Amino acid sequence: MVKFLKPNKAVIVLQGRYAGRKAVIVKSFEEGSRDRPYGHCLVAGIKKYPSKVIRKDSAKKTAKKSRVKCFIKLVNYQHLMPTRYTLDVDLKDVVSVDALQTKDKKVAACKATKQRFEERFKTGKNRWFFTKLRF
Amino acid sequence: MVAAKKTKKTHESINNRLALVMKSGKYTLGYKTVLKSLRNSKGKLIIIANNCPPLRKSEIEYYAMLCKVGVHHYNGNNVDLGTACGKYFRVCCLSIIDPGDSDIIKSMPGDH
């Protein structure tokens, strides 16, 4: 009775090229839209997880290992598994549906989310979100 | 022996309440629609048969936990649950959207 597919919810993508990847809901379209007459949401997820960083690593190596590669996608609710975790990263201004229209807008949006994700990873919070799901 | 008698009586009362929901309320039958009703937060009570595959059972319970909706584990398999709903097919899980005249929502969620 409580809506849980809200922005900032961490979800796992179940189908498609990004199956098994963790993502965060940026905007949800409960009733669908004209092009997509089903419930769907705009997610920003991790294409390539950051590697494990150990204390022994030099600064250059840490920087290289903390890189995150992102994706932005519109996904059907049926192809998502919601989790109890949330990730409060402000992506609303950066990620939007019109960012998906052209390739260069999408690349720019991905770059901006990459920055936000990387700085969140470096603080050490939301550790679950940045670890790969083993299956 | 007292415990066995008590479960038989409550089991029949669940069946009665379910019959009343079928007659006067709104419900959906089946795994896909149960998940849909949980996603758009229309479901008020979920009933799962006892021979539901454990992965599916865990998944429905997880969604219900996120949604804060009660789950009732029906004391019978999908054949029995289908019969209790008055249908001639098997029902593994069902979601009650509007109980109608029944008090199933008020009396069931205490038990799991």
gemmi code that builds the backbone of each chain (N, CA, C; Angstrom):
import gemmi

chains = {
    "A": [
        ("MET", (0.828, -1.204, 0.000), (0.000, 0.000, 0.000), (0.859, 1.249, 0.000)),
        ("VAL", (2.151, 1.036, 0.093), (3.084, 2.157, 0.041), (3.783, 2.056, -1.294)),
        ("LYS", (3.802, 3.150, -2.018), (4.492, 3.111, -3.318), (5.975, 3.032, -3.061)),
        ("PHE", (6.661, 2.097, -3.728), (8.088, 2.011, -3.470), (8.939, 2.275, -4.703)),
        ("LEU", (8.317, 2.370, -5.878), (9.122, 2.644, -7.082), (9.203, 4.137, -7.267)),
        ("LYS", (10.008, 4.760, -6.369), (10.111, 6.213, -6.363), (11.531, 6.603, -6.734)),
        ("PRO", (11.737, 7.874, -7.062), (13.117, 8.289, -7.330), (14.030, 8.010, -6.150)),
        ("ASN", (15.281, 7.729, -6.448), (16.341, 7.385, -5.496), (16.279, 5.961, -4.984)),
        ("LYS", (15.373, 5.142, -5.511), (15.331, 3.746, -5.104), (16.383, 2.963, -5.879)),
        ("ALA", (17.122, 2.095, -5.211), (18.080, 1.246, -5.921), (17.342, 0.028, -6.425)),
        ("VAL", (17.581, -0.299, -7.686), (16.922, -1.457, -8.286), (17.974, -2.270, -9.018)),
        ("ILE", (17.586, -3.481, -9.380), (18.470, -4.337, -10.170), (17.769, -4.577, -11.492)),
        ("VAL", (18.491, -4.361, -12.587), (17.908, -4.572, -13.907), (17.914, -6.066, -14.185)),
        ("LEU", (16.787, -6.604, -14.654), (16.685, -8.046, -14.813), (16.835, -8.524, -16.242)),
        ("GLN", (16.512, -7.655, -17.216), (16.503, -8.124, -18.591), (17.326, -7.199, -19.446)),
        ("GLY", (17.754, -7.714, -20.586), (18.446, -6.881, -21.542), (19.953, -6.956, -21.349)),
        ("ARG", (20.625, -6.060, -22.042), (22.076, -6.054, -22.019), (22.618, -5.783, -20.622)),
        ("TYR", (21.866, -5.018, -19.831), (22.334, -4.624, -18.508), (21.775, -5.513, -17.415)),
        ("ALA", (21.392, -6.730, -17.738), (20.807, -7.624, -16.741), (21.812, -7.892, -15.641)),
        ("GLY", (21.378, -7.816, -14.397), (22.259, -8.060, -13.276), (22.958, -6.816, -12.778)),
        ("ARG", (22.731, -5.663, -13.412), (23.395, -4.440, -12.982), (22.501, -3.681, -12.024)),
        ("LYS", (23.165, -2.952, -11.124), (22.392, -2.140, -10.188), (22.168, -0.754, -10.773)),
        ("ALA", (21.028, -0.203, -10.469), (20.682, 1.111, -11.017), (19.874, 1.862, -9.975)),
        ("VAL", (19.720, 3.156, -10.221), (18.911, 3.980, -9.321), (17.829, 4.659, -10.161)),
        ("ILE", (16.613, 4.702, -9.610), (15.503, 5.308, -10.342), (15.641, 6.821, -10.270)),
        ("VAL", (15.615, 7.455, -11.439), (15.702, 8.916, -11.478), (14.311, 9.514, -11.593)),
        ("LYS", (13.498, 8.909, -12.487), (12.143, 9.426, -12.663), (11.260, 8.245, -13.007)),
        ("SER", (10.079, 8.187, -12.402), (9.198, 7.061, -12.699), (7.936, 7.556, -13.376)),
        ("PHE", (7.471, 6.783, -14.342), (6.252, 7.108, -15.075), (5.250, 6.015, -14.766)),
        ("GLU", (4.454, 6.234, -13.721), (3.545, 5.188, -13.261), (2.557, 4.770, -14.330)),
        ("GLU", (1.938, 5.784, -14.961), (0.875, 5.469, -15.909), (1.401, 5.239, -17.302)),
        ("GLY", (2.695, 5.355, -17.506), (3.214, 5.185, -18.860), (3.098, 6.472, -19.642)),
        ("SER", (3.445, 6.388, -20.909), (3.357, 7.553, -21.785), (2.784, 7.078, -23.112)),
        ("ARG", (2.684, 7.973, -24.055), (2.063, 7.554, -25.313), (2.924, 6.532, -26.053)),
        ("ASP", (4.255, 6.726, -25.971), (5.106, 5.767, -26.659), (5.215, 4.464, -25.898)),
        ("ARG", (5.123, 4.549, -24.587), (5.265, 3.356, -23.760), (4.046, 3.232, -22.862)),
        ("PRO", (3.042, 2.512, -23.322), (1.786, 2.465, -22.565), (1.836, 1.512, -21.377)),
        ("TYR", (2.931, 1.486, -20.651), (3.069, 0.622, -19.483), (3.897, 1.388, -18.474)),
        ("GLY", (3.864, 0.922, -17.218), (4.642, 1.609, -16.195), (6.125, 1.422, -16.454)),
        ("HIS", (6.854, 2.511, -16.490), (8.288, 2.396, -16.722), (8.987, 3.508, -15.969)),
        ("CYS", (10.312, 3.452, -15.918), (11.045, 4.496, -15.236), (12.381, 4.714, -15.907)),
        ("LEU", (12.901, 5.899, -15.653), (14.200, 6.278, -16.180), (15.216, 5.927, -15.100)),
        ("VAL", (16.163, 5.071, -15.434), (17.154, 4.666, -14.440), (18.540, 5.062, -14.929)),
        ("ALA", (19.405, 5.289, -13.945), (20.812, 5.504, -14.228), (21.554, 4.410, -13.485)),
        ("GLY", (22.314, 3.620, -14.219), (22.940, 2.471, -13.592), (24.409, 2.388, -13.883)),
        ("ILE", (24.992, 1.326, -13.377), (26.431, 1.130, -13.498), (26.688, 0.075, -14.560)),
        ("LYS", (27.425, 0.485, -15.604), (27.755, -0.482, -16.658), (28.970, -1.279, -16.231)),
        ("LYS", (29.961, -0.564, -15.662), (31.183, -1.243, -15.232), (31.474, -0.805, -13.816)),
        ("TYR", (31.491, -1.787, -12.896), (31.664, -1.457, -11.499), (33.101, -1.044, -11.217)),
        ("PRO", (33.323, -0.233, -10.187), (34.700, 0.086, -9.817), (35.368, -1.122, -9.174)),
        ("SER", (36.675, -1.257, -9.394), (37.393, -2.416, -8.818), (37.614, -2.209, -7.335)),
        ("LYS", (38.065, -3.269, -6.695), (38.332, -3.204, -5.260), (39.608, -2.402, -5.032)),
        ("VAL", (39.514, -1.404, -4.148), (40.665, -0.548, -3.862), (41.257, -0.981, -2.535)),
        ("ILE", (42.580, -1.232, -2.482), (43.217, -1.620, -1.217), (44.118, -0.491, -0.759)),
        ("ARG", (44.489, -0.591, 0.519), (45.228, 0.523, 1.115), (46.610, 0.672, 0.498)),
        ("LYS", (47.130, -0.472, -0.015), (48.485, -0.454, -0.559), (48.586, 0.345, -1.859)),
        ("ASP", (47.455, 0.611, -2.506), (47.490, 1.212, -3.841), (47.987, 2.644, -3.807)),
        ("SER", (48.733, 2.993, -4.850), (49.171, 4.368, -4.983), (47.978, 5.226, -5.402)),
        ("ALA", (48.171, 6.527, -5.344), (47.070, 7.445, -5.675), (46.642, 7.273, -7.118)),
        ("LYS", (47.622, 7.041, -7.983), (47.289, 6.883, -9.412), (46.468, 5.627, -9.611)),
        ("LYS", (46.839, 4.551, -8.884), (46.137, 3.285, -9.043), (44.736, 3.364, -8.469)),
        ("THR", (44.618, 4.071, -7.327), (43.284, 4.245, -6.726), (42.360, 4.975, -7.691)),
        ("ALA", (42.921, 6.028, -8.308), (42.104, 6.791, -9.256), (41.666, 5.911, -10.406)),
        ("LYS", (42.560, 5.060, -10.882), (42.207, 4.206, -12.011), (41.183, 3.165, -11.607)),
        ("LYS", (41.315, 2.639, -10.376), (40.410, 1.568, -9.954), (39.030, 2.093, -9.592)),
        ("SER", (38.923, 3.392, -9.264), (37.624, 3.910, -8.812), (36.768, 4.379, -9.957)),
        ("ARG", (37.125, 4.053, -11.174), (36.331, 4.548, -12.291), (35.056, 3.735, -12.423)),
        ("VAL", (33.987, 4.438, -12.765), (32.653, 3.831, -12.895), (32.158, 4.167, -14.291)),
        ("LYS", (31.593, 3.194, -14.967), (30.996, 3.500, -16.267), (29.494, 3.373, -16.122)),
        ("CYS", (28.752, 4.340, -16.640), (27.318, 4.413, -16.368), (26.477, 4.167, -17.605)),
        ("PHE", (25.212, 3.913, -17.363), (24.252, 3.885, -18.462), (22.972, 4.555, -17.983)),
        ("ILE", (22.222, 5.063, -18.954), (20.922, 5.674, -18.679), (19.923, 4.977, -19.573)),
        ("LYS", (18.801, 4.581, -18.999), (17.881, 3.781, -19.798), (16.464, 3.968, -19.282)),
        ("LEU", (15.518, 3.793, -20.178), (14.111, 3.698, -19.794), (13.785, 2.220, -19.708)),
        ("VAL", (13.343, 1.768, -18.534), (13.110, 0.335, -18.329), (11.682, 0.121, -17.853)),
        ("ASN", (11.074, -0.948, -18.348), (9.757, -1.371, -17.893), (9.859, -1.824, -16.430)),
        ("TYR", (8.835, -1.552, -15.640), (8.844, -1.996, -14.249), (9.003, -3.501, -14.125)),
        ("GLN", (8.459, -4.221, -15.115), (8.522, -5.676, -15.041), (9.944, -6.192, -15.152)),
        ("HIS", (10.840, -5.383, -15.693), (12.205, -5.825, -15.895), (13.131, -5.287, -14.826)),
        ("LEU", (12.550, -4.910, -13.687), (13.353, -4.405, -12.589), (13.030, -5.193, -11.349)),
        ("MET", (14.035, -5.364, -10.472), (13.768, -5.938, -9.163), (14.059, -4.848, -8.144)),
        ("PRO", (13.050, -4.341, -7.447), (13.334, -3.284, -6.475), (14.041, -3.855, -5.260)),
        ("THR", (14.816, -3.032, -4.581), (15.498, -3.486, -3.378), (15.120, -2.549, -2.241)),
        ("ARG", (15.581, -2.892, -1.054), (15.252, -2.028, 0.071), (16.228, -0.866, 0.199)),
        ("TYR", (17.223, -0.787, -0.691), (18.247, 0.247, -0.585), (17.850, 1.483, -1.369)),
        ("THR", (18.409, 2.619, -0.943), (18.211, 3.854, -1.701), (19.566, 4.494, -1.925)),
        ("LEU", (19.614, 5.348, -2.937), (20.859, 6.049, -3.236), (20.463, 7.491, -3.485)),
        ("ASP", (20.712, 8.360, -2.503), (20.280, 9.738, -2.716), (21.393, 10.531, -3.363)),
        ("VAL", (21.429, 10.436, -4.676), (22.335, 11.235, -5.503), (21.446, 12.087, -6.393)),
        ("ASP", (21.713, 13.367, -6.457), (20.823, 14.247, -7.200), (21.140, 14.162, -8.685)),
        ("LEU", (20.304, 13.434, -9.433), (20.547, 13.272, -10.863), (19.457, 13.903, -11.704)),
        ("LYS", (18.499, 14.591, -11.023), (17.324, 15.062, -11.770), (17.661, 16.101, -12.823)),
        ("ASP", (18.629, 16.945, -12.509), (18.941, 18.006, -13.474), (19.762, 17.465, -14.633)),
        ("VAL", (20.450, 16.367, -14.389), (21.391, 15.860, -15.387), (20.727, 14.845, -16.316)),
        ("VAL", (19.904, 13.976, -15.706), (19.319, 12.875, -16.464), (17.856, 13.187, -16.703)),
        ("SER", (17.460, 13.190, -17.948), (16.050, 13.411, -18.270), (15.735, 12.680, -19.554)),
        ("VAL", (14.464, 12.614, -19.877), (14.053, 11.840, -21.042), (14.597, 12.454, -22.320)),
        ("ASP", (14.703, 13.786, -22.381), (15.215, 14.351, -23.637), (16.721, 14.187, -23.766)),
        ("ALA", (17.385, 13.762, -22.667), (18.806, 13.434, -22.810), (18.996, 12.160, -23.615)),
        ("LEU", (17.904, 11.370, -23.742), (18.028, 10.111, -24.473), (17.764, 10.274, -25.966)),
        ("GLN", (17.426, 11.511, -26.388), (17.005, 11.646, -27.782), (18.179, 11.537, -28.736)),
        ("THR", (19.244, 12.270, -28.442), (20.380, 12.245, -29.368), (21.600, 11.671, -28.672)),
        ("LYS", (22.491, 11.174, -29.477), (23.654, 10.459, -28.960), (24.526, 11.368, -28.105)),
        ("ASP", (24.762, 12.610, -28.576), (25.709, 13.438, -27.821), (25.124, 13.942, -26.506)),
        ("LYS", (23.794, 14.127, -26.480), (23.165, 14.514, -25.211), (23.258, 13.365, -24.224)),
        ("LYS", (23.124, 12.148, -24.761), (23.176, 10.973, -23.887), (24.583, 10.819, -23.317)),
        ("VAL", (25.586, 11.029, -24.182), (26.968, 10.889, -23.719), (27.263, 11.927, -22.653)),
        ("ALA", (26.772, 13.152, -22.856), (27.009, 14.216, -21.868), (26.348, 13.870, -20.547)),
        ("ALA", (25.125, 13.330, -20.614), (24.420, 12.971, -19.375), (25.142, 11.843, -18.665)),
        ("CYS", (25.634, 10.853, -19.459), (26.362, 9.732, -18.856), (27.623, 10.220, -18.173)),
        ("LYS", (28.298, 11.188, -18.804), (29.537, 11.710, -18.200), (29.236, 12.371, -16.867)),
        ("ALA", (28.135, 13.132, -16.822), (27.798, 13.840, -15.579), (27.420, 12.855, -14.478)),
        ("THR", (26.640, 11.798, -14.829), (26.290, 10.818, -13.794), (27.534, 10.064, -13.347)),
        ("LYS", (28.468, 9.869, -14.283), (29.720, 9.188, -13.929), (30.443, 9.971, -12.855)),
        ("GLN", (30.489, 11.324, -13.005), (31.131, 12.158, -11.990), (30.463, 11.977, -10.640)),
        ("ARG", (29.116, 12.045, -10.658), (28.389, 11.964, -9.381), (28.588, 10.614, -8.725)),
        ("PHE", (28.544, 9.542, -9.539), (28.717, 8.214, -8.969), (30.118, 8.047, -8.416)),
        ("GLU", (31.107, 8.556, -9.148), (32.483, 8.368, -8.683), (32.726, 9.103, -7.385)),
        ("GLU", (32.181, 10.322, -7.263), (32.441, 11.027, -6.010), (31.702, 10.367, -4.864)),
        ("ARG", (30.547, 9.743, -5.155), (29.852, 9.036, -4.096), (30.618, 7.778, -3.707)),
        ("PHE", (31.205, 7.098, -4.675), (31.975, 5.897, -4.381), (33.178, 6.243, -3.530)),
        ("LYS", (33.811, 7.401, -3.829), (35.037, 7.744, -3.103), (34.753, 8.061, -1.649)),
        ("THR", (33.536, 8.532, -1.322), (33.247, 8.800, 0.086), (33.066, 7.515, 0.870)),
        ("GLY", (32.828, 6.382, 0.164), (32.688, 5.137, 0.901), (31.280, 4.853, 1.382)),
        ("LYS", (30.330, 5.724, 1.038), (28.939, 5.444, 1.418), (28.293, 4.578, 0.341)),
        ("ASN", (27.115, 4.029, 0.648), (26.351, 3.214, -0.309), (27.206, 2.109, -0.903)),
        ("ARG", (27.943, 1.424, -0.045), (28.880, 0.436, -0.543), (28.181, -0.684, -1.294)),
        ("TRP", (26.968, -1.001, -0.865), (26.243, -2.079, -1.538), (26.026, -1.750, -3.000)),
        ("PHE", (25.725, -0.505, -3.298), (25.383, -0.127, -4.660), (26.562, -0.317, -5.598)),
        ("PHE", (27.781, -0.125, -5.104), (28.931, -0.167, -5.989), (29.624, -1.510, -5.997)),
        ("THR", (29.041, -2.531, -5.326), (29.624, -3.867, -5.437), (28.813, -4.653, -6.434)),
        ("LYS", (29.540, -5.487, -7.169), (28.909, -6.262, -8.226), (28.017, -7.314, -7.604)),
        ("LEU", (26.872, -7.555, -8.212), (25.966, -8.588, -7.732), (26.455, -9.932, -8.253)),
        ("ARG", (26.745, -10.868, -7.339), (27.300, -12.154, -7.761), (26.164, -13.125, -8.069)),
        ("PHE", (26.138, -13.645, -9.273), (25.154, -14.672, -9.595), (25.669, -15.576, -10.693)),
    ],
    "B": [
        ("MET", (-4.116, -32.022, 20.012), (-5.408, -32.246, 19.363), (-6.224, -30.963, 19.351)),
        ("VAL", (-6.076, -30.165, 20.393), (-6.808, -28.900, 20.418), (-6.282, -27.989, 19.311)),
        ("ALA", (-4.975, -28.037, 19.085), (-4.386, -27.167, 18.057), (-4.908, -27.559, 16.682)),
        ("ALA", (-5.053, -28.872, 16.455), (-5.506, -29.310, 15.133), (-6.920, -28.825, 14.876)),
        ("LYS", (-7.752, -28.901, 15.929), (-9.139, -28.462, 15.738), (-9.172, -26.960, 15.458)),
        ("LYS", (-8.297, -26.220, 16.153), (-8.327, -24.763, 15.984), (-7.942, -24.394, 14.548)),
        ("THR", (-6.928, -25.085, 13.994), (-6.522, -24.701, 12.635), (-7.621, -25.048, 11.639)),
        ("LYS", (-8.372, -26.124, 11.906), (-9.430, -26.485, 10.958), (-10.487, -25.384, 10.948)),
        ("LYS", (-10.789, -24.854, 12.148), (-11.851, -23.839, 12.195), (-11.404, -22.551, 11.517)),
        ("THR", (-10.162, -22.127, 11.788), (-9.696, -20.885, 11.153), (-9.531, -21.087, 9.648)),
        ("HIS", (-9.180, -22.322, 9.266), (-9.028, -22.596, 7.837), (-10.361, -22.432, 7.127)),
        ("GLU", (-11.409, -22.936, 7.754), (-12.720, -22.783, 7.119), (-13.124, -21.333, 7.072)),
        ("SER", (-12.752, -20.565, 8.135), (-13.160, -19.165, 8.130), (-12.424, -18.402, 7.033)),
        ("ILE", (-11.171, -18.791, 6.752), (-10.466, -18.134, 5.646), (-11.198, -18.416, 4.348)),
        ("ASN", (-11.616, -19.675, 4.189), (-12.329, -20.043, 2.964), (-13.616, -19.259, 2.825)),
        ("ASN", (-14.331, -19.080, 3.959), (-15.576, -18.313, 3.897), (-15.313, -16.878, 3.496)),
        ("ARG", (-14.261, -16.306, 4.125), (-13.957, -14.905, 3.825), (-13.533, -14.739, 2.379)),
        ("LEU", (-12.773, -15.708, 1.894), (-12.304, -15.645, 0.513), (-13.492, -15.740, -0.447)),
        ("ALA", (-14.457, -16.603, -0.098), (-15.637, -16.731, -0.954), (-16.398, -15.417, -1.018)),
        ("LEU", (-16.455, -14.714, 0.135), (-17.157, -13.438, 0.158), (-16.427, -12.391, -0.683)),
        ("VAL", (-15.075, -12.449, -0.640), (-14.308, -11.514, -1.468), (-14.549, -11.797, -2.945)),
        ("MET", (-14.593, -13.081, -3.303), (-14.818, -13.435, -4.704), (-16.154, -12.909, -5.184)),
        ("LYS", (-17.133, -12.934, -4.268), (-18.469, -12.523, -4.661), (-18.597, -11.002, -4.717)),
        ("SER", (-18.029, -10.309, -3.711), (-18.349, -8.885, -3.569), (-17.160, -7.962, -3.769)),
        ("GLY", (-15.961, -8.492, -3.846), (-14.805, -7.607, -3.875), (-14.043, -7.691, -5.182)),
        ("LYS", (-12.853, -7.051, -5.164), (-11.996, -7.088, -6.358), (-10.723, -7.824, -5.989)),
        ("TYR", (-10.220, -8.621, -6.932), (-9.042, -9.429, -6.661), (-8.349, -9.703, -7.981)),
        ("THR", (-7.096, -10.143, -7.922), (-6.470, -10.681, -9.138), (-5.814, -12.001, -8.774)),
        ("LEU", (-5.803, -12.881, -9.735), (-5.227, -14.205, -9.530), (-3.987, -14.335, -10.390)),
        ("GLY", (-2.938, -14.922, -9.808), (-1.772, -15.214, -10.632), (-0.594, -14.317, -10.325)),
        ("TYR", (0.602, -14.876, -10.535), (1.857, -14.250, -10.146), (2.090, -12.901, -10.814)),
        ("LYS", (1.870, -12.837, -12.119), (2.169, -11.583, -12.834), (1.294, -10.448, -12.325)),
        ("THR", (-0.008, -10.734, -12.172), (-0.891, -9.659, -11.749), (-0.686, -9.314, -10.282)),
        ("VAL", (-0.250, -10.309, -9.464), (0.038, -10.004, -8.063), (1.180, -8.998, -7.987)),
        ("LEU", (2.240, -9.220, -8.783), (3.357, -8.271, -8.769), (2.929, -6.906, -9.280)),
        ("LYS", (2.065, -6.899, -10.293), (1.570, -5.612, -10.828), (0.806, -4.867, -9.758)),
        ("SER", (-0.049, -5.602, -9.006), (-0.863, -4.928, -7.993), (0.016, -4.422, -6.864)),
        ("LEU", (1.131, -5.096, -6.603), (2.033, -4.612, -5.571), (2.801, -3.392, -6.051)),
        ("ARG", (3.191, -3.381, -7.327), (3.964, -2.250, -7.851), (3.159, -0.973, -7.839)),
        ("ASN", (1.866, -1.040, -8.219), (1.089, 0.195, -8.188), (0.290, 0.322, -6.912)),
        ("SER", (0.709, -0.421, -5.880), (0.191, -0.325, -4.517), (-1.327, -0.396, -4.452)),
        ("LYS", (-1.937, -1.283, -5.274), (-3.381, -1.479, -5.190), (-3.693, -2.663, -4.296)),
        ("GLY", (-2.783, -3.616, -4.191), (-3.046, -4.832, -3.429), (-3.122, -4.535, -1.952)),
        ("LYS", (-4.060, -5.202, -1.254), (-4.192, -4.987, 0.182), (-3.822, -6.222, 0.968)),
        ("LEU", (-3.969, -7.399, 0.370), (-3.571, -8.625, 1.046), (-3.169, -9.601, -0.043)),
        ("ILE", (-2.077, -10.335, 0.225), (-1.607, -11.332, -0.736), (-1.774, -12.696, -0.089)),
        ("ILE", (-2.274, -13.652, -0.834), (-2.402, -15.024, -0.325), (-1.580, -15.918, -1.230)),
        ("ILE", (-0.710, -16.712, -0.603), (0.182, -17.596, -1.366), (-0.115, -19.033, -0.975)),
        ("ALA", (-0.182, -19.925, -1.955), (-0.410, -21.344, -1.678), (0.853, -21.960, -1.093)),
        ("ASN", (0.705, -23.132, -0.450), (1.876, -23.676, 0.234), (2.839, -24.391, -0.699)),
        ("ASN", (2.432, -24.739, -1.917), (3.385, -25.385, -2.818), (3.938, -24.404, -3.856)),
        ("CYS", (3.877, -23.136, -3.517), (4.472, -22.133, -4.391), (5.989, -22.337, -4.380)),
        ("PRO", (6.687, -22.226, -5.525), (8.135, -22.408, -5.519), (8.794, -21.400, -4.587)),
        ("PRO", (9.805, -21.826, -3.823), (10.336, -20.951, -2.768), (10.906, -19.634, -3.287)),
        ("LEU", (11.483, -19.639, -4.506), (12.020, -18.385, -5.032), (10.903, -17.391, -5.301)),
        ("ARG", (9.810, -17.899, -5.873), (8.676, -17.031, -6.159), (8.033, -16.533, -4.873)),
        ("LYS", (7.974, -17.434, -3.883), (7.386, -17.037, -2.599), (8.211, -15.926, -1.964)),
        ("SER", (9.562, -16.105, -1.979), (10.431, -15.067, -1.405), (10.291, -13.758, -2.148)),
        ("GLU", (10.165, -13.851, -3.482), (10.064, -12.610, -4.259), (8.789, -11.846, -3.899)),
        ("ILE", (7.674, -12.579, -3.803), (6.409, -11.912, -3.466), (6.481, -11.337, -2.057)),
        ("GLU", (7.111, -12.083, -1.134), (7.227, -11.562, 0.234), (8.094, -10.323, 0.284)),
        ("TYR", (9.140, -10.280, -0.543), (10.015, -9.101, -0.565), (9.269, -7.878, -1.088)),
        ("TYR", (8.537, -8.059, -2.180), (7.744, -6.951, -2.711), (6.736, -6.478, -1.666)),
        ("ALA", (6.120, -7.459, -0.965), (5.113, -7.089, 0.028), (5.756, -6.371, 1.206)),
        ("MET", (6.989, -6.744, 1.526), (7.698, -6.057, 2.598), (7.977, -4.596, 2.219)),
        ("LEU", (8.366, -4.370, 0.947), (8.619, -3.005, 0.493), (7.354, -2.177, 0.519)),
        ("CYS", (6.218, -2.866, 0.270), (4.936, -2.226, 0.106), (4.188, -2.103, 1.421)),
        ("LYS", (4.655, -2.788, 2.448), (3.989, -2.900, 3.745), (2.579, -3.487, 3.595)),
        ("VAL", (2.488, -4.564, 2.864), (1.222, -5.265, 2.647), (1.348, -6.638, 3.280)),
        ("GLY", (0.254, -7.117, 3.880), (0.315, -8.410, 4.543), (0.320, -9.564, 3.555)),
        ("VAL", (0.986, -10.641, 3.951), (1.010, -11.862, 3.146), (0.435, -12.976, 3.999)),
        ("HIS", (-0.484, -13.728, 3.440), (-1.023, -14.863, 4.177), (-0.617, -16.135, 3.465)),
        ("HIS", (-0.007, -17.065, 4.192), (0.355, -18.351, 3.594), (-0.819, -19.290, 3.771)),
        ("TYR", (-1.457, -19.580, 2.655), (-2.658, -20.388, 2.712), (-2.306, -21.819, 3.069)),
        ("ASN", (-3.139, -22.442, 3.894), (-2.890, -23.803, 4.344), (-3.473, -24.775, 3.334)),
        ("GLY", (-2.820, -24.887, 2.189), (-3.324, -25.762, 1.128), (-2.521, -25.460, -0.112)),
        ("ASN", (-2.576, -26.337, -1.094), (-1.776, -26.102, -2.291), (-2.579, -25.310, -3.323)),
        ("ASN", (-2.002, -25.156, -4.485), (-2.622, -24.274, -5.472), (-3.960, -24.828, -5.968)),
        ("VAL", (-4.088, -26.151, -5.931), (-5.371, -26.751, -6.329), (-6.452, -26.341, -5.321)),
        ("ASP", (-6.088, -26.442, -4.011), (-7.061, -26.078, -2.961), (-7.406, -24.604, -3.007)),
        ("LEU", (-6.398, -23.781, -3.275), (-6.638, -22.337, -3.303), (-7.546, -21.986, -4.480)),
        ("GLY", (-7.339, -22.681, -5.613), (-8.220, -22.458, -6.757), (-9.654, -22.835, -6.445)),
        ("THR", (-9.806, -23.960, -5.744), (-11.156, -24.387, -5.349), (-11.771, -23.400, -4.365)),
        ("ALA", (-10.949, -22.891, -3.447), (-11.461, -21.935, -2.465), (-11.926, -20.649, -3.140)),
        ("CYS", (-11.293, -20.316, -4.267), (-11.717, -19.131, -5.009), (-12.906, -19.424, -5.906)),
        ("GLY", (-13.341, -20.670, -5.933), (-14.472, -21.022, -6.785), (-14.102, -21.189, -8.237)),
        ("LYS", (-12.798, -21.387, -8.505), (-12.363, -21.532, -9.899), (-12.042, -22.995, -10.193)),
        ("TYR", (-12.034, -23.320, -11.468), (-11.720, -24.680, -11.866), (-10.278, -24.818, -12.317)),
        ("PHE", (-9.426, -23.840, -11.953), (-8.012, -23.941, -12.292), (-7.204, -23.720, -11.020)),
        ("ARG", (-5.887, -23.975, -11.129), (-5.015, -23.824, -9.954), (-4.636, -22.354, -9.776)),
        ("VAL", (-4.570, -21.936, -8.538), (-4.181, -20.553, -8.245), (-3.050, -20.599, -7.233)),
        ("CYS", (-1.896, -20.096, -7.626), (-0.747, -20.181, -6.725), (-0.684, -18.972, -5.803)),
        ("CYS", (-1.045, -17.829, -6.319), (-1.015, -16.637, -5.494), (-2.118, -15.707, -5.978)),
        ("LEU", (-2.686, -14.971, -5.038), (-3.715, -14.023, -5.422), (-3.589, -12.772, -4.576)),
        ("SER", (-4.132, -11.700, -5.121), (-4.007, -10.412, -4.470), (-5.409, -9.843, -4.331)),
        ("ILE", (-5.728, -9.408, -3.102), (-7.055, -8.822, -2.876), (-6.914, -7.315, -2.970)),
        ("ILE", (-7.665, -6.726, -3.915), (-7.555, -5.291, -4.159), (-8.599, -4.534, -3.362)),
        ("ASP", (-9.813, -5.090, -3.335), (-10.880, -4.452, -2.604), (-11.683, -5.553, -1.940)),
        ("PRO", (-11.709, -5.588, -0.601), (-12.342, -6.747, 0.037), (-13.865, -6.771, -0.037)),
        ("GLY", (-14.498, -5.706, -0.461), (-15.960, -5.745, -0.556), (-16.577, -5.791, 0.829)),
        ("ASP", (-17.442, -6.808, 1.056), (-18.102, -6.910, 2.352), (-17.291, -7.706, 3.353)),
        ("SER", (-16.186, -8.295, 2.911), (-15.476, -9.217, 3.777), (-14.566, -8.472, 4.746)),
        ("ASP", (-14.264, -9.115, 5.874), (-13.356, -8.500, 6.847), (-12.012, -9.207, 6.820)),
        ("ILE", (-11.669, -9.769, 5.666), (-10.459, -10.588, 5.582), (-9.214, -9.766, 5.865)),
        ("ILE", (-9.225, -8.496, 5.476), (-8.031, -7.677, 5.669), (-7.842, -7.379, 7.151)),
        ("LYS", (-8.941, -7.172, 7.852), (-8.813, -6.798, 9.268), (-8.433, -8.000, 10.108)),
        ("SER", (-8.886, -9.181, 9.726), (-8.659, -10.322, 10.609), (-7.445, -11.145, 10.226)),
        ("MET", (-6.963, -11.028, 8.975), (-5.879, -11.921, 8.573), (-4.459, -11.419, 8.847)),
        ("PRO", (-4.126, -10.148, 8.557), (-2.704, -9.789, 8.574), (-1.982, -10.042, 9.889)),
        ("GLY", (-2.670, -10.242, 10.994), (-1.977, -10.603, 12.229), (-1.232, -11.914, 12.057)),
        ("ASP", (-1.845, -12.859, 11.329), (-1.220, -14.170, 11.183), (-0.391, -14.173, 9.905)),
        ("HIS", (0.615, -15.013, 9.867), (1.500, -15.003, 8.720), (1.486, -16.376, 8.138)),
    ],
}
model = gemmi.Model(1)
for chain_id, residues in chains.items():
    chain = gemmi.Chain(chain_id)
    for i, (resn, *xyz) in enumerate(residues, 1):
        res = gemmi.Residue()
        res.name, res.seqid = resn, gemmi.SeqId(i, " ")
        for name, pos in zip(("N", "CA", "C"), xyz):
            atom = gemmi.Atom()
            atom.name, atom.element = name, gemmi.Element(name[0])
            atom.pos, atom.b_iso = gemmi.Position(*pos), 0.0
            res.add_atom(atom)
        chain.add_residue(res)
    model.add_chain(chain)
structure = gemmi.Structure()
structure.add_model(model)
structure.setup_entities()
